[in-house]
């Protein structure tokens, strides 16, 4: 009789354990799906941020080339940087022309 009770308690505990395991597996599956969704949203947001940063860069370049007055020191530094790059490109083009003419 005691042995049967012990076996029955073990079986009950085993059923509870299996039930909890199934719940944990289901929760794990749901969390993985949510993680995938969040990762996808993060990638989309990072793409949108990159697109906006590129757009901002182009707008700064356009404003610099049109001679717009800078609003902040950041813009002034950017303007100097762009002018420096343009000057470097002009020097490189002049060097290439000299090589072609030689």
C-alpha positions as CSV (number, residue, x, y, z in Angstrom):
1,X,0.0,0.0,0.0
2,X,2.8,2.5,0.9
3,X,4.6,1.6,-2.3
4,X,1.5,2.3,-4.4
5,X,1.1,5.7,-2.7
6,X,4.7,6.5,-3.3
7,X,4.4,5.5,-7.0
8,X,1.2,7.5,-7.3
9,X,2.9,10.6,-5.8
10,X,5.8,10.2,-8.1
11,X,3.4,9.9,-11.1
12,X,1.5,13.1,-10.0
13,X,4.8,15.0,-9.6
14,X,5.9,13.7,-13.0
15,X,2.6,14.9,-14.6
16,X,3.0,18.3,-12.9
17,X,6.6,18.5,-14.1
18,X,5.6,17.6,-17.6
19,X,2.9,20.2,-17.5
20,X,5.3,22.9,-16.3
21,X,7.8,21.9,-19.0
22,X,5.2,22.3,-21.7
23,X,4.3,25.7,-20.3
24,X,7.9,26.8,-20.3
25,X,8.4,25.5,-23.8
26,X,5.4,27.4,-25.0
27,X,6.6,30.6,-23.3
28,X,10.1,30.0,-24.8
29,X,8.5,29.8,-28.2
30,X,6.5,32.9,-27.7
31,X,9.6,34.8,-26.4
32,X,11.6,33.7,-29.4
33,X,8.9,35.0,-31.8
34,X,8.8,38.3,-29.9
35,X,12.6,38.5,-30.0
36,X,12.5,37.9,-33.8
37,X,9.9,40.6,-34.2
38,X,11.9,43.1,-32.1
39,X,15.1,42.4,-34.0
40,X,13.2,42.9,-37.3
41,X,11.8,46.2,-35.9
42,X,15.3,47.3,-34.8
43,X,16.7,46.6,-38.2
44,X,13.9,48.6,-39.9
45,X,14.5,51.5,-37.4
46,X,18.3,51.4,-38.0
47,X,17.6,51.5,-41.8
48,X,15.3,54.5,-41.3
49,X,18.0,56.2,-39.2
50,X,20.6,55.6,-41.8
51,X,18.4,56.9,-44.5
52,X,17.7,60.1,-42.5
53,X,21.3,60.6,-41.7
54,X,22.2,60.3,-45.4
55,X,19.4,62.7,-46.2
56,X,20.8,65.2,-43.6
57,X,24.3,64.8,-45.0
58,X,23.0,65.7,-48.4
59,X,21.0,68.6,-47.1
60,X,24.1,70.0,-45.4
61,X,26.2,69.6,-48.5
62,X,23.5,71.3,-50.6
63,X,23.3,74.2,-48.0
64,X,27.1,74.5,-48.0
65,X,27.4,74.6,-51.8
66,X,24.6,77.2,-52.0
67,X,26.4,79.4,-49.5
68,X,23.7,79.2,-46.8
69,X,24.7,80.8,-43.6
70,X,25.5,78.3,-40.9
71,X,23.3,78.2,-37.9
72,X,25.7,76.4,-35.5
73,X,29.4,75.8,-35.0
74,X,28.8,72.2,-36.1
75,X,27.6,73.6,-39.5
76,X,30.7,75.8,-39.7
77,X,33.0,72.8,-39.1
78,X,31.1,70.8,-41.6
79,X,31.3,73.6,-44.1
80,X,35.1,73.7,-43.6
81,X,35.3,70.0,-44.0
82,X,33.4,70.0,-47.3
83,X,35.5,72.9,-48.6
84,X,38.6,71.0,-47.7
85,X,37.4,67.9,-49.5
86,X,36.4,69.9,-52.6
87,X,39.9,71.5,-52.6
88,X,41.5,68.0,-52.3
89,X,39.4,66.8,-55.3
90,X,40.4,69.8,-57.4
91,X,44.1,69.2,-56.6
92,X,43.7,65.6,-57.6
93,X,41.9,66.5,-60.8
94,X,44.6,69.1,-61.6
95,X,47.3,66.4,-61.0
96,X,45.5,64.0,-63.3
97,X,45.2,66.6,-66.0
98,X,48.9,67.3,-65.7
99,X,49.7,63.6,-66.0
100,X,47.5,63.3,-69.1
101,X,49.2,66.4,-70.7
102,X,52.7,65.1,-70.1
